[in-house]
Amino acid sequence: SALKLQGDGCTQLLVKGRAFPVKRDLYLVGFGKAVLGMAAAAEEILGDHLVRGIVNVPLGIQNSLQRAGMQEMLLKPHSKIQVIEGAKNNLPDQEALKGAVAIQELAKGLTADDLLLVLISGGGSALLPAPIPPILLEEKEKLTKTLASRGAAIQELNIVRKTLSLLKGGGLARLAYPAQVVSLILSDVIGDPLDIIASGPTAASSHSIQDCLQILTKYNLLQSLPESVETVLSHSPTKPTAPEDYSHVCNVIIGSNALALDEAKRQAEGLGYATLILSAAICGEVSRIAALYCQLVQLGCLGLAGLGEGPQGDKARGNLLQLAAELDIPGLNLAEFLQAMRGLGPERPVCILAGGETTVQLQGTGKGGRNQELALRVGLGLHQAQAAEGRSLARCDVVFLSGGTDGQDGPTEAAGAFCSPELVREALRDGLDVEAFLNNNDSYTFFSQFQDGRHLLVTGLTGTNVMDIQAILIRAMERS
């Protein structure tokens, strides 16, 4: 829907209504979890004008989409686009490096009469690894993993990655000069910042070497860096490249978490739910976000029980406002959201939707992902609230879902999980220590204990990536 080719006399590429003349050759490169489907659609639109393309996509995605019958997201048999699969479990590897080198060589050979269409989505950072020599891929990968395990946010990881990369932080755009560069971007980052999504290979970086050093200091890594990283950091320019060096580039966001939430709202309303969207910018440590969702559920249950305007409702609203102030979620107007909740009648079930990306501070050695851990924490929190306060919560059926839109959550085959206070109660009855699973970051193992893994959300790779989505379903129980 964002891309058209217009061929009356002078051929033009139209991107959301903006025209780019196709003077000579049109090339395509791409990297990310959603890029295969994007490339298939782009090739269909570009036809014979496309000379050559290279896309780096996650390992196994072609098989996954084939098995799911998603033919429209696969390239045709005689495609001009070369597909390289790599980055198993969303981690850079030699195959991803091979693809990055091929993209680098293509970009370097372009002229002022060429047009380079760049397709970018989340996961692009892992699929475009090209460390600045003498840094080895293994050294950069180890540093990134250490940062992630210490709770670094995706924005912080990307600042460090692009400082140590040839292609990130605008590197690809600089290499492609003087060709016209047009990037179509699916955002997997809160606020859709161009220089952060996939580490901004076609955007002017707003970060300097100092930002990278601050992050390494914050997570106590400055004293234990490999010699190669120290060498690169000591020779890096202290100021970001000037924005005017990117006058040949046009970056366009064509998909985001907010768009996914809007579609989820449409679907939920079609199923009869009174639906509200909380935010597309949920971020913070999973335990704090779980507390926010538990308070929201309690308020929703009070509303369905007709107690939302009493002292209990006032207390729940006060707790929520205080928690939201502490979390400082970008753009969240909780007071307005709570007013909208007040307008929901008790006759319809409620669906609350939210999206974004949480972080987990790893303490244990278990297996899981941020979505599964968030779901389990919400389930446990609601169970504890039921035990403590009881009646209004006990009158509601509640299901909480957290899932990654890419179909992956940590190093597991699950995209996320469904949880409820009933599930936690069942687990405790069966002798499972829920808190021990959480302390060991072992949410996947917990959800795997149940028959047919019915509480795990398993989708396979979805072919898209616009961060995570959470859904809270609340309905009043029928009185017997």
LINHU-V947444 format. One record per residue. N is the residue number from 0. RES is the residue in one small letter. PSI is psi in radians with two decimals (* if undefined). Layout:
n->N res->RES psi->PSI
n->N res->RES psi->PSI
//
This chain:
n->0 res->s psi->-0.31
n->1 res->a psi->-0.26
n->2 res->l psi->2.33
n->3 res->k psi->2.68
n->4 res->l psi->2.24
n->5 res->q psi->2.16
n->6 res->g psi->0.40
n->7 res->d psi->1.79
n->8 res->g psi->-1.58
n->9 res->c psi->2.07
n->10 res->t psi->2.34
n->11 res->q psi->2.51
n->12 res->l psi->2.14
n->13 res->l psi->2.13
n->14 res->v psi->1.90
n->15 res->k psi->0.75
n->16 res->g psi->-0.21
n->17 res->r psi->2.34
n->18 res->a psi->2.40
n->19 res->f psi->2.09
n->20 res->p psi->2.39
n->21 res->v psi->1.64
n->22 res->k psi->-0.75
n->23 res->r psi->-1.72
n->24 res->d psi->2.56
n->25 res->l psi->2.13
n->26 res->y psi->2.81
n->27 res->l psi->2.31
n->28 res->v psi->2.74
n->29 res->g psi->2.76
n->30 res->f psi->2.31
n->31 res->g psi->2.99
n->32 res->k psi->-0.41
n->33 res->a psi->0.03
n->34 res->v psi->-0.47
n->35 res->l psi->-0.84
n->36 res->g psi->-0.68
n->37 res->m psi->-0.75
n->38 res->a psi->-0.71
n->39 res->a psi->-0.77
n->40 res->a psi->-0.72
n->41 res->a psi->-0.74
n->42 res->e psi->-0.65
n->43 res->e psi->-0.73
n->44 res->i psi->-0.71
n->45 res->l psi->-0.51
n->46 res->g psi->-2.36
n->47 res->d psi->-0.19
n->48 res->h psi->-0.41
n->49 res->l psi->2.14
n->50 res->v psi->-0.79
n->51 res->r psi->2.62
n->52 res->g psi->2.72
n->53 res->i psi->2.22
n->54 res->v psi->2.40
n->55 res->n psi->2.08
n->56 res->v psi->2.85
n->57 res->p psi->2.54
n->58 res->l psi->2.23
n->59 res->g psi->-0.04
n->60 res->i psi->-0.58
n->61 res->q psi->-0.77
n->62 res->n psi->-0.74
n->63 res->s psi->-0.79
n->64 res->l psi->-0.61
n->65 res->q psi->-0.83
n->66 res->r psi->-0.60
n->67 res->a psi->-0.02
n->68 res->g psi->0.38
n->69 res->m psi->1.12
n->70 res->q psi->-0.56
n->71 res->e psi->-0.25
n->72 res->m psi->0.14
n->73 res->l psi->2.62
n->74 res->l psi->2.66
n->75 res->k psi->2.76
n->76 res->p psi->-0.67
n->77 res->h psi->0.69
n->78 res->s psi->2.59
n->79 res->k psi->0.04
n->80 res->i psi->2.17
n->81 res->q psi->2.31
n->82 res->v psi->2.22
n->83 res->i psi->2.15
n->84 res->e psi->2.40
n->85 res->g psi->-2.80
n->86 res->a psi->0.98
n->87 res->k psi->2.39
n->88 res->n psi->0.55
n->89 res->n psi->0.53
n->90 res->l psi->2.36
n->91 res->p psi->2.50
n->92 res->d psi->-3.08
n->93 res->q psi->-0.61
n->94 res->e psi->-0.75
n->95 res->a psi->-0.68
n->96 res->l psi->-0.72
n->97 res->k psi->-0.78
n->98 res->g psi->-0.71
n->99 res->a psi->-0.70
n->100 res->v psi->-0.71
n->101 res->a psi->-0.73
n->102 res->i psi->-0.70
n->103 res->q psi->-0.79
n->104 res->e psi->-0.71
n->105 res->l psi->-0.82
n->106 res->a psi->-0.67
n->107 res->k psi->-0.46
n->108 res->g psi->0.12
n->109 res->l psi->2.71
n->110 res->t psi->3.07
n->111 res->a psi->-0.36
n->112 res->d psi->-0.04
n->113 res->d psi->2.73
n->114 res->l psi->2.23
n->115 res->l psi->2.04
n->116 res->l psi->2.12
n->117 res->v psi->2.18
n->118 res->l psi->2.16
n->119 res->i psi->2.35
n->120 res->s psi->3.02
n->121 res->g psi->2.62
n->122 res->g psi->-0.16
n->123 res->g psi->-0.50
n->124 res->s psi->-0.81
n->125 res->a psi->-0.44
n->126 res->l psi->0.04
n->127 res->l psi->0.94
n->128 res->p psi->2.12
n->129 res->a psi->1.34
n->130 res->p psi->2.53
n->131 res->i psi->2.19
n->132 res->p psi->2.52
n->133 res->p psi->0.30
n->134 res->i psi->2.33
n->135 res->l psi->2.66
n->136 res->l psi->-0.72
n->137 res->e psi->-0.63
n->138 res->e psi->-0.76
n->139 res->k psi->-0.70
n->140 res->e psi->-0.75
n->141 res->k psi->-0.70
n->142 res->l psi->-0.76
n->143 res->t psi->-0.76
n->144 res->k psi->-0.71
n->145 res->t psi->-0.77
n->146 res->l psi->-0.81
n->147 res->a psi->-0.72
n->148 res->s psi->-0.37
n->149 res->r psi->0.13
n->150 res->g psi->0.25
n->151 res->a psi->2.41
n->152 res->a psi->2.81
n->153 res->i psi->-0.63
n->154 res->q psi->-0.71
n->155 res->e psi->-0.73
n->156 res->l psi->-0.76
n->157 res->n psi->-0.58
n->158 res->i psi->-0.75
n->159 res->v psi->-0.78
n->160 res->r psi->-0.83
n->161 res->k psi->-0.47
n->162 res->t psi->-0.50
n->163 res->l psi->0.24
n->164 res->s psi->2.59
n->165 res->l psi->-0.61
n->166 res->l psi->-0.46
n->167 res->k psi->3.05
n->168 res->g psi->0.64
n->169 res->g psi->0.00
n->170 res->g psi->-0.71
n->171 res->l psi->-0.75
n->172 res->a psi->-0.72
n->173 res->r psi->-0.66
n->174 res->l psi->-0.64
n->175 res->a psi->-0.27
n->176 res->y psi->2.40
n->177 res->p psi->0.25
n->178 res->a psi->2.65
n->179 res->q psi->2.26
n->180 res->v psi->2.17
n->181 res->v psi->2.07
n->182 res->s psi->2.26
n->183 res->l psi->2.15
n->184 res->i psi->2.26
n->185 res->l psi->2.10
n->186 res->s psi->2.32
n->187 res->d psi->0.43
n->188 res->v psi->2.42
n->189 res->i psi->2.26
n->190 res->g psi->-0.08
n->191 res->d psi->0.80
n->192 res->p psi->2.14
n->193 res->l psi->-0.58
n->194 res->d psi->-0.04
n->195 res->i psi->-0.62
n->196 res->i psi->2.17
n->197 res->a psi->0.48
n->198 res->s psi->0.41
n->199 res->g psi->0.97
n->200 res->p psi->-0.34
n->201 res->t psi->0.32
n->202 res->a psi->2.52
n->203 res->a psi->2.27
n->204 res->s psi->2.37
n->205 res->s psi->0.16
n->206 res->h psi->2.64
n->207 res->s psi->3.08
n->208 res->i psi->-0.57
n->209 res->q psi->-0.66
n->210 res->d psi->-0.73
n->211 res->c psi->-0.80
n->212 res->l psi->-0.65
n->213 res->q psi->-0.72
n->214 res->i psi->-0.77
n->215 res->l psi->-0.62
n->216 res->t psi->-0.78
n->217 res->k psi->-0.66
n->218 res->y psi->0.37
n->219 res->n psi->0.80
n->220 res->l psi->-0.11
n->221 res->l psi->-0.57
n->222 res->q psi->-0.17
n->223 res->s psi->0.50
n->224 res->l psi->2.56
n->225 res->p psi->2.68
n->226 res->e psi->-0.65
n->227 res->s psi->-0.69
n->228 res->v psi->-0.74
n->229 res->e psi->-0.74
n->230 res->t psi->-0.85
n->231 res->v psi->-0.78
n->232 res->l psi->-0.63
n->233 res->s psi->-0.34
n->234 res->h psi->0.05
n->235 res->s psi->2.55
n->236 res->p psi->2.49
n->237 res->t psi->-0.34
n->238 res->k psi->2.58
n->239 res->p psi->2.73
n->240 res->t psi->2.49
n->241 res->a psi->2.45
n->242 res->p psi->-0.54
n->243 res->e psi->-0.31
n->244 res->d psi->-0.04
n->245 res->y psi->0.42
n->246 res->s psi->-0.29
n->247 res->h psi->0.13
n->248 res->v psi->2.44
n->249 res->c psi->2.09
n->250 res->n psi->2.26
n->251 res->v psi->2.16
n->252 res->i psi->2.13
n->253 res->i psi->-0.05
n->254 res->g psi->2.60
n->255 res->s psi->3.01
n->256 res->n psi->-0.65
n->257 res->a psi->-0.69
n->258 res->l psi->-0.72
n->259 res->a psi->-0.72
n->260 res->l psi->-0.66
n->261 res->d psi->-0.72
n->262 res->e psi->-0.69
n->263 res->a psi->-0.68
n->264 res->k psi->-0.76
n->265 res->r psi->-0.75
n->266 res->q psi->-0.78
n->267 res->a psi->-0.72
n->268 res->e psi->-0.61
n->269 res->g psi->-0.43
n->270 res->l psi->0.04
n->271 res->g psi->0.12
n->272 res->y psi->2.45
n->273 res->a psi->2.02
n->274 res->t psi->2.34
n->275 res->l psi->2.48
n->276 res->i psi->2.15
n->277 res->l psi->-0.94
n->278 res->s psi->2.66
n->279 res->a psi->0.31
n->280 res->a psi->0.53
n->281 res->i psi->2.15
n->282 res->c psi->2.79
n->283 res->g psi->3.07
n->284 res->e psi->2.43
n->285 res->v psi->-0.62
n->286 res->s psi->-0.63
n->287 res->r psi->-0.71
n->288 res->i psi->-0.64
n->289 res->a psi->-0.72
n->290 res->a psi->-0.71
n->291 res->l psi->-0.81
n->292 res->y psi->-0.65
n->293 res->c psi->-0.74
n->294 res->q psi->-0.70
n->295 res->l psi->-0.74
n->296 res->v psi->-0.77
n->297 res->q psi->-0.71
n->298 res->l psi->-0.72
n->299 res->g psi->-0.70
n->300 res->c psi->-0.68
n->301 res->l psi->-0.70
n->302 res->g psi->-0.76
n->303 res->l psi->-0.47
n->304 res->a psi->0.02
n->305 res->g psi->0.31
n->306 res->l psi->0.18
n->307 res->g psi->-0.44
n->308 res->e psi->0.06
n->309 res->g psi->-2.98
n->310 res->p psi->-0.63
n->311 res->q psi->-0.74
n->312 res->g psi->-0.74
n->313 res->d psi->-0.71
n->314 res->k psi->-0.78
n->315 res->a psi->-0.73
n->316 res->r psi->-0.72
n->317 res->g psi->-0.78
n->318 res->n psi->-0.74
n->319 res->l psi->-0.80
n->320 res->l psi->-0.67
n->321 res->q psi->-0.79
n->322 res->l psi->-0.75
n->323 res->a psi->-0.66
n->324 res->a psi->-0.69
n->325 res->e psi->-0.69
n->326 res->l psi->-0.54
n->327 res->d psi->0.93
n->328 res->i psi->2.22
n->329 res->p psi->2.24
n->330 res->g psi->0.10
n->331 res->l psi->2.07
n->332 res->n psi->1.47
n->333 res->l psi->-0.61
n->334 res->a psi->-0.74
n->335 res->e psi->-0.71
n->336 res->f psi->-0.75
n->337 res->l psi->-0.59
n->338 res->q psi->-0.72
n->339 res->a psi->-0.64
n->340 res->m psi->-0.63
n->341 res->r psi->-0.48
n->342 res->g psi->-0.07
n->343 res->l psi->2.26
n->344 res->g psi->2.85
n->345 res->p psi->-0.09
n->346 res->e psi->-0.35
n->347 res->r psi->2.53
n->348 res->p psi->2.71
n->349 res->v psi->2.44
n->350 res->c psi->2.14
n->351 res->i psi->2.20
n->352 res->l psi->2.54
n->353 res->a psi->2.85
n->354 res->g psi->2.96
n->355 res->g psi->-2.54
n->356 res->e psi->2.06
n->357 res->t psi->3.02
n->358 res->t psi->2.68
n->359 res->v psi->2.26
n->360 res->q psi->1.93
n->361 res->l psi->2.23
n->362 res->q psi->-0.48
n->363 res->g psi->-2.96
n->364 res->t psi->0.29
n->365 res->g psi->-3.04
n->366 res->k psi->2.31
n->367 res->g psi->-2.84
n->368 res->g psi->2.93
n->369 res->r psi->-0.59
n->370 res->n psi->-0.76
n->371 res->q psi->-0.69
n->372 res->e psi->-0.70
n->373 res->l psi->-0.77
n->374 res->a psi->-0.77
n->375 res->l psi->-0.68
n->376 res->r psi->-0.68
n->377 res->v psi->-0.77
n->378 res->g psi->-0.77
n->379 res->l psi->-0.75
n->380 res->g psi->-0.70
n->381 res->l psi->-0.66
n->382 res->h psi->-0.79
n->383 res->q psi->-0.68
n->384 res->a psi->-0.67
n->385 res->q psi->-0.78
n->386 res->a psi->-0.62
n->387 res->a psi->-0.76
n->388 res->e psi->-0.58
n->389 res->g psi->-1.74
n->390 res->r psi->-0.92
n->391 res->s psi->-0.67
n->392 res->l psi->-0.68
n->393 res->a psi->-0.32
n->394 res->r psi->0.00
n->395 res->c psi->2.55
n->396 res->d psi->2.25
n->397 res->v psi->2.30
n->398 res->v psi->2.35
n->399 res->f psi->2.33
n->400 res->l psi->2.38
n->401 res->s psi->2.25
n->402 res->g psi->2.63
n->403 res->g psi->2.25
n->404 res->t psi->-0.25
n->405 res->d psi->-0.15
n->406 res->g psi->0.11
n->407 res->q psi->2.45
n->408 res->d psi->1.78
n->409 res->g psi->-2.92
n->410 res->p psi->0.94
n->411 res->t psi->2.91
n->412 res->e psi->-0.07
n->413 res->a psi->2.66
n->414 res->a psi->-0.27
n->415 res->g psi->-2.73
n->416 res->a psi->2.75
n->417 res->f psi->2.45
n->418 res->c psi->2.79
n->419 res->s psi->2.81
n->420 res->p psi->-0.55
n->421 res->e psi->-0.68
n->422 res->l psi->-0.76
n->423 res->v psi->-0.72
n->424 res->r psi->-0.76
n->425 res->e psi->-0.73
n->426 res->a psi->-0.77
n->427 res->l psi->-0.67
n->428 res->r psi->-0.61
n->429 res->d psi->0.10
n->430 res->g psi->0.25
n->431 res->l psi->2.33
n->432 res->d psi->1.67
n->433 res->v psi->-0.74
n->434 res->e psi->-0.60
n->435 res->a psi->-0.70
n->436 res->f psi->-0.74
n->437 res->l psi->-0.73
n->438 res->n psi->-0.47
n->439 res->n psi->0.19
n->440 res->n psi->0.85
n->441 res->d psi->0.73
n->442 res->s psi->-0.62
n->443 res->y psi->-0.75
n->444 res->t psi->-0.68
n->445 res->f psi->-0.94
n->446 res->f psi->-0.45
n->447 res->s psi->-0.24
n->448 res->q psi->-0.32
n->449 res->f psi->2.62
n->450 res->q psi->2.22
n->451 res->d psi->0.32
n->452 res->g psi->0.63
n->453 res->r psi->-0.22
n->454 res->h psi->-0.08
n->455 res->l psi->2.43
n->456 res->l psi->1.89
n->457 res->v psi->1.95
n->458 res->t psi->-0.31
n->459 res->g psi->3.01
n->460 res->l psi->2.30
n->461 res->t psi->-0.31
n->462 res->g psi->0.17
n->463 res->t psi->3.06
n->464 res->n psi->1.71
n->465 res->v psi->0.92
n->466 res->m psi->-2.70
n->467 res->d psi->2.76
n->468 res->i psi->2.40
n->469 res->q psi->2.48
n->470 res->a psi->2.29
n->471 res->i psi->2.11
n->472 res->l psi->2.21
n->473 res->i psi->2.26
n->474 res->r psi->2.59
n->475 res->a psi->2.40
n->476 res->m psi->2.51
n->477 res->e psi->2.31
n->478 res->r psi->2.33
n->479 res->s psi->*
//
